[in-house]
Amino acid sequence: MSIQEKIKEQLLQEVFSNIDNIYDFMETRFDMDEHCNEDIIKKLNELKDVIYKVSNLSNLS
């Protein structure tokens, strides 16, 4: 594994952790029904997917 790949992996872990924190924030501060909760999870997972794809297709600056 190259240094760039290791750095990307660490960055992804940090970003994904922050996305998880967004969910935790929403869950603890808003009284959401099941549908809303599922939508938030779906959208945050989509965001993770996009970030993952971008990281694989792009070099670090």
All heavy atoms as TSV, in Angstrom:
chain	resi	resn	atom	element	x	y	z
A	1	MET	N	N	0.858	-1.182	0.000
A	1	MET	CA	C	0.000	0.000	0.000
A	1	MET	C	C	0.898	1.237	0.000
A	1	MET	O	O	1.814	1.350	0.796
A	1	MET	CB	C	-0.906	-0.025	1.238
A	1	MET	CG	C	-1.843	1.141	1.327
A	1	MET	SD	S	-2.937	1.144	2.767
A	1	MET	CE	C	-4.085	-0.120	2.338
A	2	SER	N	N	0.595	2.163	-0.890
A	2	SER	CA	C	1.398	3.380	-0.997
A	2	SER	C	C	1.069	4.352	0.136
A	2	SER	O	O	0.035	4.228	0.812
A	2	SER	CB	C	1.158	4.048	-2.348
A	2	SER	OG	O	-0.120	4.660	-2.381
A	3	ILE	N	N	1.924	5.319	0.298
A	3	ILE	CA	C	1.704	6.342	1.330
A	3	ILE	C	C	0.418	7.104	1.046
A	3	ILE	O	O	-0.370	7.380	1.952
A	3	ILE	CB	C	2.908	7.300	1.414
A	3	ILE	CG1	C	4.112	6.544	1.951
A	3	ILE	CG2	C	2.588	8.505	2.294
A	3	ILE	CD1	C	5.385	7.323	1.948
A	4	GLN	N	N	0.184	7.418	-0.218
A	4	GLN	CA	C	-1.044	8.133	-0.586
A	4	GLN	C	C	-2.282	7.317	-0.209
A	4	GLN	O	O	-3.251	7.861	0.323
A	4	GLN	CB	C	-1.057	8.466	-2.081
A	4	GLN	CG	C	-2.338	9.181	-2.497
A	4	GLN	CD	C	-2.286	9.791	-3.874
A	4	GLN	OE1	O	-2.000	10.967	-3.982
A	4	GLN	NE2	N	-2.563	9.010	-4.896
A	5	GLU	N	N	-2.253	6.032	-0.456
A	5	GLU	CA	C	-3.391	5.176	-0.106
A	5	GLU	C	C	-3.608	5.129	1.401
A	5	GLU	O	O	-4.747	5.142	1.869
A	5	GLU	CB	C	-3.190	3.774	-0.670
A	5	GLU	CG	C	-3.311	3.709	-2.175
A	5	GLU	CD	C	-2.922	2.345	-2.732
A	5	GLU	OE1	O	-2.227	1.572	-2.049
A	5	GLU	OE2	O	-3.325	2.061	-3.870
A	6	LYS	N	N	-2.538	5.083	2.158
A	6	LYS	CA	C	-2.650	5.084	3.621
A	6	LYS	C	C	-3.259	6.391	4.116
A	6	LYS	O	O	-4.113	6.394	5.003
A	6	LYS	CB	C	-1.283	4.862	4.263
A	6	LYS	CG	C	-0.770	3.461	4.105
A	6	LYS	CD	C	0.594	3.310	4.745
A	6	LYS	CE	C	1.127	1.905	4.494
A	6	LYS	NZ	N	2.472	1.730	5.082
A	7	ILE	N	N	-2.797	7.488	3.541
A	7	ILE	CA	C	-3.340	8.796	3.937
A	7	ILE	C	C	-4.825	8.874	3.579
A	7	ILE	O	O	-5.645	9.326	4.380
A	7	ILE	CB	C	-2.545	9.943	3.278
A	7	ILE	CG1	C	-1.130	9.983	3.841
A	7	ILE	CG2	C	-3.249	11.285	3.487
A	7	ILE	CD1	C	-0.202	10.920	3.100
A	8	LYS	N	N	-5.163	8.425	2.382
A	8	LYS	CA	C	-6.576	8.430	1.976
A	8	LYS	C	C	-7.420	7.584	2.932
A	8	LYS	O	O	-8.525	7.981	3.314
A	8	LYS	CB	C	-6.730	7.884	0.561
A	8	LYS	CG	C	-6.389	8.852	-0.522
A	8	LYS	CD	C	-6.660	8.192	-1.868
A	8	LYS	CE	C	-6.368	9.050	-3.037
A	8	LYS	NZ	N	-6.719	8.393	-4.305
A	9	GLU	N	N	-6.905	6.436	3.302
A	9	GLU	CA	C	-7.625	5.550	4.225
A	9	GLU	C	C	-7.877	6.248	5.556
A	9	GLU	O	O	-8.987	6.200	6.099
A	9	GLU	CB	C	-6.823	4.272	4.439
A	9	GLU	CG	C	-7.534	3.259	5.303
A	9	GLU	CD	C	-6.727	1.986	5.442
A	9	GLU	OE1	O	-6.367	1.398	4.409
A	9	GLU	OE2	O	-6.460	1.594	6.594
A	10	GLN	N	N	-6.871	6.929	6.073
A	10	GLN	CA	C	-7.025	7.662	7.332
A	10	GLN	C	C	-8.028	8.806	7.187
A	10	GLN	O	O	-8.854	9.039	8.079
A	10	GLN	CB	C	-5.678	8.194	7.807
A	10	GLN	CG	C	-4.737	7.113	8.259
A	10	GLN	CD	C	-3.347	7.634	8.560
A	10	GLN	OE1	O	-2.952	8.712	8.113
A	10	GLN	NE2	N	-2.584	6.856	9.312
A	11	LEU	N	N	-7.958	9.512	6.070
A	11	LEU	CA	C	-8.898	10.599	5.828
A	11	LEU	C	C	-10.330	10.084	5.738
A	11	LEU	O	O	-11.254	10.687	6.284
A	11	LEU	CB	C	-8.521	11.358	4.560
A	11	LEU	CG	C	-7.240	12.193	4.631
A	11	LEU	CD1	C	-6.880	12.717	3.242
A	11	LEU	CD2	C	-7.392	13.337	5.618
A	12	LEU	N	N	-10.505	8.969	5.037
A	12	LEU	CA	C	-11.840	8.383	4.927
A	12	LEU	C	C	-12.374	7.974	6.295
A	12	LEU	O	O	-13.549	8.201	6.599
A	12	LEU	CB	C	-11.835	7.176	3.997
A	12	LEU	CG	C	-11.823	7.473	2.513
A	12	LEU	CD1	C	-11.693	6.181	1.719
A	12	LEU	CD2	C	-13.066	8.220	2.090
A	13	GLN	N	N	-11.535	7.388	7.113
A	13	GLN	CA	C	-11.970	7.005	8.456
A	13	GLN	C	C	-12.438	8.225	9.242
A	13	GLN	O	O	-13.469	8.177	9.925
A	13	GLN	CB	C	-10.845	6.292	9.204
A	13	GLN	CG	C	-10.575	4.904	8.701
A	13	GLN	CD	C	-9.378	4.258	9.384
A	13	GLN	OE1	O	-8.673	4.885	10.173
A	13	GLN	NE2	N	-9.149	2.996	9.069
A	14	GLU	N	N	-11.692	9.301	9.117
A	14	GLU	CA	C	-12.059	10.527	9.827
A	14	GLU	C	C	-13.375	11.108	9.304
A	14	GLU	O	O	-14.258	11.485	10.073
A	14	GLU	CB	C	-10.939	11.559	9.703
A	14	GLU	CG	C	-11.210	12.805	10.506
A	14	GLU	CD	C	-10.043	13.776	10.489
A	14	GLU	OE1	O	-8.915	13.374	10.187
A	14	GLU	OE2	O	-10.293	14.960	10.786
A	15	VAL	N	N	-13.513	11.165	7.991
A	15	VAL	CA	C	-14.735	11.705	7.400
A	15	VAL	C	C	-15.932	10.826	7.763
A	15	VAL	O	O	-16.994	11.332	8.148
A	15	VAL	CB	C	-14.598	11.845	5.869
A	15	VAL	CG1	C	-15.931	12.173	5.223
A	15	VAL	CG2	C	-13.572	12.906	5.522
A	16	PHE	N	N	-15.778	9.519	7.664
A	16	PHE	CA	C	-16.876	8.610	7.994
A	16	PHE	C	C	-17.265	8.729	9.468
A	16	PHE	O	O	-18.446	8.673	9.812
A	16	PHE	CB	C	-16.518	7.175	7.654
A	16	PHE	CG	C	-16.505	6.878	6.170
A	16	PHE	CD1	C	-16.162	5.618	5.725
A	16	PHE	CD2	C	-16.825	7.829	5.222
A	16	PHE	CE1	C	-16.151	5.326	4.369
A	16	PHE	CE2	C	-16.814	7.556	3.868
A	16	PHE	CZ	C	-16.478	6.292	3.445
A	17	SER	N	N	-16.290	8.911	10.313
A	17	SER	CA	C	-16.576	9.109	11.731
A	17	SER	C	C	-17.374	10.397	11.937
A	17	SER	O	O	-18.332	10.433	12.731
A	17	SER	CB	C	-15.267	9.167	12.515
A	17	SER	OG	O	-15.502	9.436	13.865
A	18	ASN	N	N	-17.016	11.433	11.203
A	18	ASN	CA	C	-17.758	12.697	11.298
A	18	ASN	C	C	-19.183	12.546	10.781
A	18	ASN	O	O	-20.121	13.125	11.337
A	18	ASN	CB	C	-17.024	13.807	10.545
A	18	ASN	CG	C	-15.781	14.271	11.264
A	18	ASN	OD1	O	-15.680	14.176	12.482
A	18	ASN	ND2	N	-14.820	14.755	10.503
A	19	ILE	N	N	-19.360	11.767	9.736
A	19	ILE	CA	C	-20.713	11.513	9.224
A	19	ILE	C	C	-21.524	10.755	10.267
A	19	ILE	O	O	-22.705	11.055	10.494
A	19	ILE	CB	C	-20.655	10.766	7.878
A	19	ILE	CG1	C	-20.068	11.689	6.801
A	19	ILE	CG2	C	-22.049	10.269	7.467
A	19	ILE	CD1	C	-19.762	11.002	5.488
A	20	ASP	N	N	-20.910	9.789	10.913
A	20	ASP	CA	C	-21.596	9.067	11.993
A	20	ASP	C	C	-21.969	10.019	13.124
A	20	ASP	O	O	-23.046	9.889	13.722
A	20	ASP	CB	C	-20.725	7.933	12.520
A	20	ASP	CG	C	-20.531	6.808	11.517
A	20	ASP	OD1	O	-21.342	6.695	10.563
A	20	ASP	OD2	O	-19.560	6.041	11.683
A	21	ASN	N	N	-21.107	10.981	13.394
A	21	ASN	CA	C	-21.407	11.981	14.429
A	21	ASN	C	C	-22.600	12.846	14.033
A	21	ASN	O	O	-23.382	13.254	14.898
A	21	ASN	CB	C	-20.187	12.867	14.704
A	21	ASN	CG	C	-19.097	12.127	15.433
A	21	ASN	OD1	O	-19.334	11.112	16.078
A	21	ASN	ND2	N	-17.880	12.630	15.333
A	22	ILE	N	N	-22.750	13.118	12.757
A	22	ILE	CA	C	-23.920	13.868	12.285
A	22	ILE	C	C	-25.186	13.090	12.618
A	22	ILE	O	O	-26.160	13.645	13.127
A	22	ILE	CB	C	-23.835	14.148	10.767
A	22	ILE	CG1	C	-22.716	15.141	10.476
A	22	ILE	CG2	C	-25.176	14.666	10.231
A	22	ILE	CD1	C	-22.390	15.292	9.002
A	23	TYR	N	N	-25.162	11.801	12.329
A	23	TYR	CA	C	-26.332	10.979	12.641
A	23	TYR	C	C	-26.608	10.994	14.148
A	23	TYR	O	O	-27.756	11.178	14.571
A	23	TYR	CB	C	-26.149	9.538	12.155
A	23	TYR	CG	C	-27.293	8.679	12.616
A	23	TYR	CD1	C	-28.525	8.769	11.987
A	23	TYR	CD2	C	-27.160	7.846	13.715
A	23	TYR	CE1	C	-29.608	8.026	12.434
A	23	TYR	CE2	C	-28.230	7.102	14.166
A	23	TYR	CZ	C	-29.445	7.198	13.526
A	23	TYR	OH	O	-30.508	6.479	13.989
A	24	ASP	N	N	-25.576	10.788	14.944
A	24	ASP	CA	C	-25.752	10.786	16.401
A	24	ASP	C	C	-26.330	12.115	16.879
A	24	ASP	O	O	-27.209	12.140	17.748
A	24	ASP	CB	C	-24.423	10.519	17.105
A	24	ASP	CG	C	-23.917	9.111	16.883
A	24	ASP	OD1	O	-24.713	8.214	16.505
A	24	ASP	OD2	O	-22.700	8.896	17.083
A	25	PHE	N	N	-25.847	13.198	16.306
A	25	PHE	CA	C	-26.359	14.520	16.651
A	25	PHE	C	C	-27.855	14.615	16.354
A	25	PHE	O	O	-28.644	15.061	17.186
A	25	PHE	CB	C	-25.582	15.584	15.871
A	25	PHE	CG	C	-26.075	16.976	16.086
A	25	PHE	CD1	C	-25.561	17.749	17.104
A	25	PHE	CD2	C	-27.054	17.520	15.267
A	25	PHE	CE1	C	-26.012	19.045	17.310
A	25	PHE	CE2	C	-27.513	18.806	15.461
A	25	PHE	CZ	C	-26.993	19.574	16.490
A	26	MET	N	N	-28.217	14.203	15.154
A	26	MET	CA	C	-29.627	14.278	14.745
A	26	MET	C	C	-30.504	13.389	15.637
A	26	MET	O	O	-31.579	13.798	16.078
A	26	MET	CB	C	-29.778	13.837	13.288
A	26	MET	CG	C	-29.071	14.713	12.283
A	26	MET	SD	S	-29.784	16.338	12.117
A	26	MET	CE	C	-31.384	15.949	11.455
A	27	GLU	N	N	-30.026	12.198	15.882
A	27	GLU	CA	C	-30.816	11.227	16.661
A	27	GLU	C	C	-31.064	11.700	18.093
A	27	GLU	O	O	-32.149	11.493	18.641
A	27	GLU	CB	C	-30.092	9.884	16.671
A	27	GLU	CG	C	-30.871	8.801	17.383
A	27	GLU	CD	C	-30.113	7.506	17.418
A	27	GLU	OE1	O	-28.888	7.521	17.682
A	27	GLU	OE2	O	-30.748	6.474	17.195
A	28	THR	N	N	-30.070	12.346	18.682
A	28	THR	CA	C	-30.222	12.763	20.079
A	28	THR	C	C	-30.968	14.081	20.243
A	28	THR	O	O	-31.485	14.354	21.319
A	28	THR	CB	C	-28.851	12.884	20.773
A	28	THR	OG1	O	-28.033	13.814	20.089
A	28	THR	CG2	C	-28.167	11.532	20.840
A	29	ARG	N	N	-31.045	14.878	19.178
A	29	ARG	CA	C	-31.638	16.204	19.327
A	29	ARG	C	C	-33.004	16.378	18.669
A	29	ARG	O	O	-33.672	17.368	18.889
A	29	ARG	CB	C	-30.667	17.259	18.804
A	29	ARG	CG	C	-29.488	17.414	19.745
A	29	ARG	CD	C	-28.375	18.211	19.138
A	29	ARG	NE	N	-27.274	18.406	20.067
A	29	ARG	CZ	C	-26.339	17.506	20.337
A	29	ARG	NH1	N	-26.378	16.317	19.753
A	29	ARG	NH2	N	-25.359	17.767	21.183
A	30	PHE	N	N	-33.377	15.405	17.860
A	30	PHE	CA	C	-34.658	15.505	17.168
A	30	PHE	C	C	-35.477	14.242	17.419
A	30	PHE	O	O	-34.942	13.133	17.418
A	30	PHE	CB	C	-34.448	15.680	15.658
A	30	PHE	CG	C	-33.754	16.965	15.304
A	30	PHE	CD1	C	-32.381	17.007	15.118
A	30	PHE	CD2	C	-34.475	18.132	15.164
A	30	PHE	CE1	C	-31.735	18.194	14.800
A	30	PHE	CE2	C	-33.835	19.323	14.844
A	30	PHE	CZ	C	-32.467	19.355	14.665
A	31	ASP	N	N	-36.751	14.454	17.612
A	31	ASP	CA	C	-37.673	13.341	17.791
A	31	ASP	C	C	-38.191	12.951	16.407
A	31	ASP	O	O	-39.133	13.546	15.895
A	31	ASP	CB	C	-38.821	13.760	18.705
A	31	ASP	CG	C	-39.748	12.611	19.013
A	31	ASP	OD1	O	-39.328	11.437	18.858
A	31	ASP	OD2	O	-40.894	12.884	19.400
A	32	MET	N	N	-37.536	11.961	15.808
A	32	MET	CA	C	-37.849	11.581	14.429
A	32	MET	C	C	-38.655	10.288	14.409
A	32	MET	O	O	-38.413	9.382	15.208
A	32	MET	CB	C	-36.545	11.379	13.642
A	32	MET	CG	C	-35.670	12.605	13.575
A	32	MET	SD	S	-34.157	12.323	12.663
A	32	MET	CE	C	-33.257	11.264	13.785
A	33	ASP	N	N	-39.569	10.219	13.470
A	33	ASP	CA	C	-40.272	8.965	13.294
A	33	ASP	C	C	-39.364	7.992	12.532
A	33	ASP	O	O	-38.280	8.351	12.073
A	33	ASP	CB	C	-41.607	9.164	12.585
A	33	ASP	CG	C	-41.471	9.719	11.171
A	33	ASP	OD1	O	-40.372	9.658	10.578
A	33	ASP	OD2	O	-42.486	10.207	10.643
A	34	GLU	N	N	-39.797	6.761	12.415
A	34	GLU	CA	C	-38.975	5.728	11.797
A	34	GLU	C	C	-38.629	6.053	10.345
A	34	GLU	O	O	-37.489	5.858	9.911
A	34	GLU	CB	C	-39.701	4.376	11.859
A	34	GLU	CG	C	-38.873	3.228	11.368
A	34	GLU	CD	C	-39.575	1.889	11.518
A	34	GLU	OE1	O	-40.466	1.779	12.373
A	34	GLU	OE2	O	-39.217	0.973	10.764
A	35	HIS	N	N	-39.602	6.588	9.613
A	35	HIS	CA	C	-39.367	6.926	8.208
A	35	HIS	C	C	-38.279	7.992	8.077
A	35	HIS	O	O	-37.371	7.879	7.249
A	35	HIS	CB	C	-40.670	7.400	7.560
A	35	HIS	CG	C	-40.523	7.830	6.139
A	35	HIS	ND1	N	-40.323	6.927	5.120
A	35	HIS	CD2	C	-40.511	9.057	5.577
A	35	HIS	CE1	C	-40.197	7.589	3.981
A	35	HIS	NE2	N	-40.309	8.885	4.227
A	36	CYS	N	N	-38.359	9.014	8.876
A	36	CYS	CA	C	-37.372	10.093	8.846
A	36	CYS	C	C	-35.995	9.555	9.229
A	36	CYS	O	O	-34.989	9.874	8.591
A	36	CYS	CB	C	-37.799	11.200	9.803
A	36	CYS	SG	S	-36.756	12.651	9.737
A	37	ASN	N	N	-35.943	8.750	10.242
A	37	ASN	CA	C	-34.692	8.154	10.690
A	37	ASN	C	C	-34.064	7.315	9.570
A	37	ASN	O	O	-32.865	7.415	9.308
A	37	ASN	CB	C	-34.949	7.300	11.929
A	37	ASN	CG	C	-33.685	6.850	12.597
A	37	ASN	OD1	O	-32.770	7.637	12.794
A	37	ASN	ND2	N	-33.631	5.583	12.944
A	38	GLU	N	N	-34.854	6.518	8.913
A	38	GLU	CA	C	-34.355	5.691	7.810
A	38	GLU	C	C	-33.859	6.552	6.654
A	38	GLU	O	O	-32.848	6.222	6.026
A	38	GLU	CB	C	-35.440	4.735	7.325
A	38	GLU	CG	C	-35.748	3.640	8.308
A	38	GLU	CD	C	-36.958	2.797	7.928
A	38	GLU	OE1	O	-37.589	3.072	6.884
A	38	GLU	OE2	O	-37.268	1.874	8.687
A	39	ASP	N	N	-34.559	7.651	6.379
A	39	ASP	CA	C	-34.132	8.562	5.308
A	39	ASP	C	C	-32.779	9.198	5.620
A	39	ASP	O	O	-31.924	9.319	4.740
A	39	ASP	CB	C	-35.172	9.655	5.072
A	39	ASP	CG	C	-36.377	9.164	4.299
A	39	ASP	OD1	O	-36.328	8.055	3.739
A	39	ASP	OD2	O	-37.380	9.905	4.268
A	40	ILE	N	N	-32.604	9.592	6.855
A	40	ILE	CA	C	-31.327	10.191	7.245
A	40	ILE	C	C	-30.202	9.174	7.096
A	40	ILE	O	O	-29.144	9.488	6.536
A	40	ILE	CB	C	-31.391	10.740	8.682
A	40	ILE	CG1	C	-32.279	11.978	8.714
A	40	ILE	CG2	C	-29.990	11.054	9.211
A	40	ILE	CD1	C	-32.569	12.487	10.088
A	41	ILE	N	N	-30.428	7.973	7.560
A	41	ILE	CA	C	-29.416	6.920	7.420
A	41	ILE	C	C	-29.102	6.680	5.948
A	41	ILE	O	O	-27.927	6.592	5.560
A	41	ILE	CB	C	-29.881	5.622	8.110
A	41	ILE	CG1	C	-29.915	5.817	9.620
A	41	ILE	CG2	C	-28.973	4.447	7.725
A	41	ILE	CD1	C	-30.581	4.689	10.376
A	42	LYS	N	N	-30.123	6.613	5.130
A	42	LYS	CA	C	-29.930	6.371	3.699
A	42	LYS	C	C	-29.094	7.480	3.066
A	42	LYS	O	O	-28.143	7.220	2.314
A	42	LYS	CB	C	-31.285	6.268	3.007
A	42	LYS	CG	C	-31.191	6.031	1.522
A	42	LYS	CD	C	-32.569	5.955	0.892
A	42	LYS	CE	C	-32.462	5.806	-0.605
A	42	LYS	NZ	N	-33.752	5.869	-1.268
A	43	LYS	N	N	-29.439	8.730	3.353
A	43	LYS	CA	C	-28.720	9.861	2.749
A	43	LYS	C	C	-27.284	9.944	3.249
A	43	LYS	O	O	-26.362	10.237	2.475
A	43	LYS	CB	C	-29.446	11.180	3.020
A	43	LYS	CG	C	-30.768	11.288	2.307
A	43	LYS	CD	C	-30.576	11.241	0.810
A	43	LYS	CE	C	-31.898	11.362	0.089
A	43	LYS	NZ	N	-31.743	11.224	-1.361
A	44	LEU	N	N	-27.062	9.701	4.513
A	44	LEU	CA	C	-25.700	9.733	5.036
A	44	LEU	C	C	-24.858	8.596	4.445
A	44	LEU	O	O	-23.675	8.780	4.156
A	44	LEU	CB	C	-25.694	9.683	6.561
A	44	LEU	CG	C	-26.234	10.940	7.250
A	44	LEU	CD1	C	-26.298	10.734	8.760
A	44	LEU	CD2	C	-25.419	12.173	6.914
A	45	ASN	N	N	-25.474	7.440	4.243
A	45	ASN	CA	C	-24.764	6.340	3.585
A	45	ASN	C	C	-24.454	6.669	2.129
A	45	ASN	O	O	-23.387	6.320	1.618
A	45	ASN	CB	C	-25.539	5.034	3.700
A	45	ASN	CG	C	-25.431	4.429	5.077
A	45	ASN	OD1	O	-24.463	4.636	5.793
A	45	ASN	ND2	N	-26.436	3.662	5.459
A	46	GLU	N	N	-25.367	7.360	1.469
A	46	GLU	CA	C	-25.106	7.803	0.094
A	46	GLU	C	C	-23.933	8.781	0.075
A	46	GLU	O	O	-23.084	8.719	-0.819
A	46	GLU	CB	C	-26.352	8.460	-0.510
A	46	GLU	CG	C	-27.447	7.487	-0.843
A	46	GLU	CD	C	-28.730	8.167	-1.314
A	46	GLU	OE1	O	-28.736	9.404	-1.526
A	46	GLU	OE2	O	-29.737	7.457	-1.464
A	47	LEU	N	N	-23.882	9.663	1.050
A	47	LEU	CA	C	-22.771	10.605	1.151
A	47	LEU	C	C	-21.458	9.847	1.347
A	47	LEU	O	O	-20.451	10.159	0.703
A	47	LEU	CB	C	-23.006	11.581	2.303
A	47	LEU	CG	C	-21.888	12.573	2.594
A	47	LEU	CD1	C	-21.576	13.437	1.376
A	47	LEU	CD2	C	-22.253	13.424	3.798
A	48	LYS	N	N	-21.461	8.852	2.198
A	48	LYS	CA	C	-20.258	8.036	2.392
A	48	LYS	C	C	-19.836	7.383	1.079
A	48	LYS	O	O	-18.643	7.341	0.763
A	48	LYS	CB	C	-20.500	6.953	3.440
A	48	LYS	CG	C	-20.522	7.456	4.858
A	48	LYS	CD	C	-20.757	6.304	5.818
A	48	LYS	CE	C	-20.762	6.745	7.255
A	48	LYS	NZ	N	-20.955	5.601	8.168
A	49	ASP	N	N	-20.801	6.870	0.331
A	49	ASP	CA	C	-20.487	6.233	-0.949
A	49	ASP	C	C	-19.833	7.219	-1.916
A	49	ASP	O	O	-18.859	6.886	-2.589
A	49	ASP	CB	C	-21.748	5.657	-1.595
A	49	ASP	CG	C	-22.291	4.436	-0.864
A	49	ASP	OD1	O	-21.553	3.835	-0.058
A	49	ASP	OD2	O	-23.464	4.093	-1.117
A	50	VAL	N	N	-20.379	8.415	-1.995
A	50	VAL	CA	C	-19.835	9.431	-2.898
A	50	VAL	C	C	-18.413	9.808	-2.471
A	50	VAL	O	O	-17.505	9.896	-3.305
A	50	VAL	CB	C	-20.745	10.683	-2.937
A	50	VAL	CG1	C	-20.053	11.830	-3.656
A	50	VAL	CG2	C	-22.068	10.358	-3.598
A	51	ILE	N	N	-18.214	10.014	-1.209
A	51	ILE	CA	C	-16.887	10.372	-0.716
A	51	ILE	C	C	-15.899	9.250	-0.997
A	51	ILE	O	O	-14.759	9.501	-1.411
A	51	ILE	CB	C	-16.942	10.720	0.784
A	51	ILE	CG1	C	-17.711	12.027	0.968
A	51	ILE	CG2	C	-15.535	10.818	1.377
A	51	ILE	CD1	C	-18.044	12.358	2.396
A	52	TYR	N	N	-16.317	8.029	-0.807
A	52	TYR	CA	C	-15.445	6.885	-1.077
A	52	TYR	C	C	-15.061	6.839	-2.559
A	52	TYR	O	O	-13.888	6.654	-2.904
A	52	TYR	CB	C	-16.144	5.597	-0.655
A	52	TYR	CG	C	-15.298	4.367	-0.869
A	52	TYR	CD1	C	-14.272	4.045	0.017
A	52	TYR	CD2	C	-15.512	3.540	-1.958
A	52	TYR	CE1	C	-13.479	2.924	-0.186
A	52	TYR	CE2	C	-14.727	2.422	-2.162
A	52	TYR	CZ	C	-13.716	2.118	-1.272
A	52	TYR	OH	O	-12.933	1.014	-1.491
A	53	LYS	N	N	-16.036	7.028	-3.431
A	53	LYS	CA	C	-15.766	7.003	-4.873
A	53	LYS	C	C	-14.817	8.129	-5.281
A	53	LYS	O	O	-13.884	7.922	-6.051
A	53	LYS	CB	C	-17.069	7.101	-5.665
A	53	LYS	CG	C	-17.889	5.837	-5.614
A	53	LYS	CD	C	-19.217	5.998	-6.344
A	53	LYS	CE	C	-20.064	4.759	-6.158
A	53	LYS	NZ	N	-21.391	4.896	-6.729
A	54	VAL	N	N	-15.064	9.324	-4.765
A	54	VAL	CA	C	-14.202	10.452	-5.085
A	54	VAL	C	C	-12.776	10.182	-4.612
A	54	VAL	O	O	-11.813	10.460	-5.326
A	54	VAL	CB	C	-14.746	11.759	-4.454
A	54	VAL	CG1	C	-13.717	12.878	-4.507
A	54	VAL	CG2	C	-16.035	12.185	-5.151
A	55	SER	N	N	-12.647	9.618	-3.435
A	55	SER	CA	C	-11.300	9.355	-2.922
A	55	SER	C	C	-10.558	8.332	-3.780
A	55	SER	O	O	-9.335	8.397	-3.918
A	55	SER	CB	C	-11.366	8.895	-1.472
A	55	SER	OG	O	-11.828	7.571	-1.391
A	56	ASN	N	N	-11.289	7.398	-4.356
A	56	ASN	CA	C	-10.656	6.388	-5.207
A	56	ASN	C	C	-10.313	6.934	-6.602
A	56	ASN	O	O	-9.391	6.434	-7.240
A	56	ASN	CB	C	-11.544	5.156	-5.350
A	56	ASN	CG	C	-11.513	4.290	-4.123
A	56	ASN	OD1	O	-10.483	4.136	-3.488
A	56	ASN	ND2	N	-12.647	3.720	-3.781
A	57	LEU	N	N	-11.037	7.925	-7.047
A	57	LEU	CA	C	-10.821	8.458	-8.382
A	57	LEU	C	C	-9.906	9.678	-8.413
A	57	LEU	O	O	-9.507	10.123	-9.486
A	57	LEU	CB	C	-12.172	8.843	-9.007
A	57	LEU	CG	C	-13.162	7.694	-9.213
A	57	LEU	CD1	C	-14.514	8.243	-9.666
A	57	LEU	CD2	C	-12.614	6.689	-10.220
A	58	SER	N	N	-9.553	10.196	-7.250
A	58	SER	CA	C	-8.780	11.438	-7.173
A	58	SER	C	C	-7.477	11.220	-6.415
A	58	SER	O	O	-7.393	10.383	-5.524
A	58	SER	CB	C	-9.584	12.519	-6.468
A	58	SER	OG	O	-10.820	12.729	-7.089
A	59	ASN	N	N	-6.509	12.037	-6.776
A	59	ASN	CA	C	-5.266	12.060	-6.039
A	59	ASN	C	C	-5.356	13.099	-4.936
A	59	ASN	O	O	-6.168	14.028	-5.005
A	59	ASN	CB	C	-4.097	12.410	-6.966
A	59	ASN	CG	C	-3.817	11.302	-7.923
A	59	ASN	OD1	O	-3.893	10.124	-7.573
A	59	ASN	ND2	N	-3.481	11.652	-9.160
A	60	LEU	N	N	-4.492	12.968	-3.959
A	60	LEU	CA	C	-4.431	13.975	-2.909
A	60	LEU	C	C	-3.828	15.259	-3.461
A	60	LEU	O	O	-3.004	15.204	-4.378
A	60	LEU	CB	C	-3.577	13.470	-1.741
A	60	LEU	CG	C	-4.130	12.261	-1.002
A	60	LEU	CD1	C	-3.128	11.797	0.038
A	60	LEU	CD2	C	-5.463	12.566	-0.352
A	61	SER	N	N	-4.230	16.363	-2.916
A	61	SER	CA	C	-3.670	17.635	-3.389
A	61	SER	C	C	-2.432	18.006	-2.607
A	61	SER	O	O	-2.141	17.471	-1.588
A	61	SER	CB	C	-4.709	18.744	-3.290
A	61	SER	OG	O	-5.131	18.934	-1.967
